[in-house]
């Protein structure tokens, strides 16, 4: 924060103008930008939830095999140490 000066403010203002101009070339307004970001976040969340929903049966089926094998192996190793 010690280098924050009028020059920094002017550079930021100029950068904002240039970026705003570039966005306007593509027809992007602040309103539809934030709406698009909301749709992106919502779509990503839905995709992740769909993946988890579809993976759940495989997780349970795999756990039915893996967990008992792990427990038997763990018990065998502990009994073997004695």
Phi and psi in degrees as a GROMACS rama.xvg file:
@    title "Ramachandran Plot"
@    xaxis  label "Phi"
@    yaxis  label "Psi"
@TYPE xy
-71.1227  -22.3414  UNK-2
-92.4597  7.54196  UNK-3
-74.2215  113.668  UNK-4
-139.204  -176.932  UNK-5
-61.946  -37.5005  UNK-6
-60.0075  -40.8033  UNK-7
-64.3435  -43.0974  UNK-8
-62.4494  -43.1191  UNK-9
-65.6884  -39.5213  UNK-10
-63.2825  -43.1317  UNK-11
-63.9681  -41.9405  UNK-12
-61.6708  -44.6293  UNK-13
-63.4169  -43.0911  UNK-14
-62.1782  -41.4136  UNK-15
-61.7678  -40.9113  UNK-16
-65.0657  -45.1195  UNK-17
-63.5867  -46.8666  UNK-18
-64.8015  -41.642  UNK-19
-60.6721  -40.276  UNK-20
-64.9479  -44.3173  UNK-21
-62.439  -41.5243  UNK-22
-63.514  -38.2203  UNK-23
-66.453  -28.3337  UNK-24
-62.7325  -31.8533  UNK-25
-94.1187  5.05875  UNK-26
75.1425  23.9666  UNK-27
-96.3205  122.884  UNK-28
-106.83  162.297  UNK-29
-56.3585  -37.5536  UNK-30
-63.9871  -52.7879  UNK-31
-73.796  -20.9806  UNK-32
-63.9706  -49.4565  UNK-33
-70.7827  -32.8509  UNK-34
-63.9342  -41.6206  UNK-35
-63.7369  -39.4835  UNK-36
-64.4673  -40.5348  UNK-37
-62.4008  -42.9708  UNK-38
-65.153  -37.2555  UNK-39
-63.7198  -45.7043  UNK-40
-64.9427  -44.4819  UNK-41
-62.0062  -44.6702  UNK-42
-63.679  -40.117  UNK-43
-64.8785  -43.3605  UNK-44
-63.0239  -42.256  UNK-45
-63.2866  -40.563  UNK-46
-63.6319  -44.2951  UNK-47
-62.8564  -43.0783  UNK-48
-64.8491  -38.0166  UNK-49
-64.7182  -40.9211  UNK-50
-62.018  -46.5838  UNK-51
-63.8008  -39.7173  UNK-52
-63.4077  -40.6973  UNK-53
-76.1359  -27.0609  UNK-54
-82.8122  -19.4785  UNK-55
-54.3175  -48.9642  UNK-56
-60.3481  -36.5869  UNK-57
-68.3094  -37.7132  UNK-58
-62.6359  -46.03  UNK-59
-66.2611  -43.8835  UNK-60
-62.8921  -42.9201  UNK-61
-65.9214  -38.6329  UNK-62
-64.7285  -32.8486  UNK-63
-63.0198  -25.5491  UNK-64
-97.0019  -46.3542  UNK-65
-70.9528  -44.3303  UNK-66
-63.2523  -47.3523  UNK-67
-62.026  -39.4235  UNK-68
-62.9094  -41.3945  UNK-69
-62.5243  -44.6817  UNK-70
-63.9322  -44.2086  UNK-71
-62.629  -43.5967  UNK-72
-63.009  -42.0427  UNK-73
-63.4812  -45.5461  UNK-74
-64.3534  -39.5243  UNK-75
-62.4059  -44.1748  UNK-76
-64.9735  -39.5405  UNK-77
-68.272  -39.288  UNK-78
-70.2942  -31.5686  UNK-79
-68.7719  -32.1162  UNK-80
-66.2283  -31.5375  UNK-81
